[in-house]
Amino acid sequence: MDLSEARREYTMGGLRRNDLPDHPESLFEHWLKQAIDAEINDPTAMTIATVDADGQPFQRIVLLKHFDKNGFVFYTNLGSRKAQQLQNNARISLHFPWHMLERQVHVTGIAERVPTHEVLRYFSSRPKESQLAAWASQQSERLSARKLLEAKFVELKMKFENHEVPLPTFWGGFRVNVSSMEFWQGGEHRLHDRFLYTRSDATWDISRLAP
C-alpha cells in the first residue's frame, strides 16, 4: 500500500491573530458549537494521553462532558488504566480532531478528581443501561470472554429492574486544569495557522506557531 500520495489541500479558511479572544475557552466554545452545528460525528470526542510509571504514553478516545473556565471534565472507572496512570502522574494531554472543519485543538494540563456530588449528578443523568454497564465492567482488566461481561450486565439489569442504580464507589471523573491550548486551522499549501495560548498567572500569552 503506497500512502506517499495520500494528501489533500486545506481550503476552508484561515485563522488570524485579530480573530482570537483573550481567553481560549471562548474560542473553544465557538469552535465546538460550529462542530456540533456541522453535525460531524462525535464532536465532543477527544483523545486523551497519559503516561505510565515507565514513561510509556497511552492514548484513548473519551467524550468531553463539561467545560468552562475551570477546565475540561470527563468520567471513567477509577480502576481503569488511565485513572491509575493519572494517580501517579497527573499531567495529561487532550486532542480534538475536527477533520471535517479542517481544525484541531490540543490541550495540556493537570488532571484532578471531580468532587463526588458532581460525579453523582452526572451519573444520575446517564441512561440506565449506561449506569449498569459502569457496574458490569472492571475497565482495563483482562476478560476471558465477552459472554462473561454480557452475563454480568443481565444479572445487574435484573437486580436493579425496579430500583435506582447507585453510584459505584469505583467510578468518578477528572477535571483538566488547562496549562496550554493550541488551535490549528488548515491552510492552503500546508501553510496552516496555529496559535498557542499559554497560561501566565491570571492571563494568557498568545503565540503564533509555524505550521
N, C-alpha and C positions, 0 to 999 in steps of 0.2 A: 504494500500500500504506500503510494507516494503522497505525502502530505505537504511537500515543499511549495505547491502552488495553491494551497488552500488559504485564500485570503480574500478580503473584500475592502472596499472603501467605506469610510465612515463619513456620512454626509448630512446627518440630521441637525447639525448646528454646532455652535461653539459656546464657550464659557469665558466671560471676560471679568476682569477684576471689578469693574463697576457694577457687575451683576450680583456681587457677593454681599450678603448681610454681615453684620458684625459678629453674629453668633452662629455657629454651624448647625445647631438644631433647627433653626428657621429654614435653612436651605434644605436640610434633610427632610423636613416635614413637607416642603413644597415638592421635592422630587418624589417622595413616597406617594403623595396624593396623585401626582401625574402617572406614576407606575400603576396605581390602583385604577385610575380612570381609563388607562390604556388597556385594562383587562389582560395584562400579562399574567402568565402562570405564576402563582405563589409569590406575589410582590413582597410579602413580609419574610420570605425565606432568606436566611443568611448562613454563610459558612462561618463556623467558629473554630478557631485554632487554639489549642493548648499544648503544653509540653509535659512529658513525664519526668520522673526523677533522674533519668539518664540524659535528658535534653532532647529526646525524640519528639518531634512535632506530630500532632494528630489533628485531623480536620473532620468535621461532620456538619450536616445541614440541620438547623433547627428553625423554629418560627419565632420571630420577634412578637412579643405580646404586649409591650408597652414601651413608650419612650417619652422623655421630656428633658428638661434642662439638667435633671439629676442622673440621667443615664438610660441605658437600654436594658430591658428586662426579658429574660427567658426562663422557662421552667424545665425541670428534669428530675429523674430519680437521683437521690443523693448518693446512692451506691454505684452510680454509673462511672465509667472511666473518666469522662470529662469532669464530673464533680470531684472525684478523688484527685485528679491532677490539679484542679483549681485549689483544692485544700492545701496542697503542697507548694503551688506556685500560682498566685492569683492573677498573674499577667495573662491577658487574653487579646485575641485579635478577631474582629468581625469583618465580614465581606458581603456586600450586597451586589449581586451580578445582574443588573437590569440590561441584558443584552439587547432586547428589542428597542430600547431607547438609546442604545449606544452609551450607556452610563455604568459606572461602578462607584461604590462608596466603600472606603476602607477605614475601619475604626480600630484604635488601640486603646487599652485602658486596664483598669484593675477591677476584678470581679469581687463582689461582696454578697453575702447571703441576704435574701429578701426576708423581711420580718414575717412571722407566722401568720399574722392577721391578713397580710396581703396575699400570701400563698393560699390561705383558706378561701378568701374571696374569689380568687381566680379558679381554684379547684372546683368550687361550688357552681361556677358558671359553665363548666365543661359538660358536654353530653354525658349521660350516664355510662354509655359504652366506653368512653374515654377514661372515665373515672375507674371503671372496672379494669381496664387494660393497665392502668397505673399500678393497681394491686397485683395483677396477674404476672407482670413481667419483672423479673430480677435483672434489670437492664445491665448489659455487658457481661453477664455471667454466661458460662458455657451451657448450651442447651442440646441435649442428645437428639431430640426430635420435636418437630413443630406440634405434633399432636398433644404433647405434654402441656404446651402453652395454651392450646385451644381447650383442653380439658379443664385447666385451671380457670380459664375465663368462664366456661359454662358453669363450673362449680360456684364461682363468685356471683354470677348472674342469678342463679337460683337462690343463693344465700341472701342477697340484697333485693330480691324481687319486689318486696313490699316495704323496703326501708331505704333511707338515705345512705349513700355511700360515704363513710367517714374519710377524713384526710389521712393518708398514710403517713406515719412518722418518718418514713424514708423518702419522702417526696417534697421538693422545695423549689426555690428559684434563686436566680442570681441577677444582680443589677451591675452593669458595667459602667463604672465611673470613667468618663472619657478623658484620655490624655491627648489624643490627636484624632482628627478626621480628615481624610483626603477625598476630594471629589474629582472624578475623572469623566471627561466628556470626549467621546471620539471625534477626531478631526481628519480632514482630507490629507492624503499623502503621509499618513502616520504622524501628522503634527497635532497630536492630541492636546487637550487642555487639562492641566492638573493643578489643583490648588490644595494646599495643606494648611489646615488650622491646627495650631499647637497651643495648648493651654499655657497661659502665663498669669499665675495668680487668678484674679477675677476677670481677666480679659483674654483675648485670643490673638495670637500673632498669625498673620496670613502670608503665605509664601507661594509663588508660582513655581512649579517644578517642571523641568524639561521632560518631554514625553519619552 
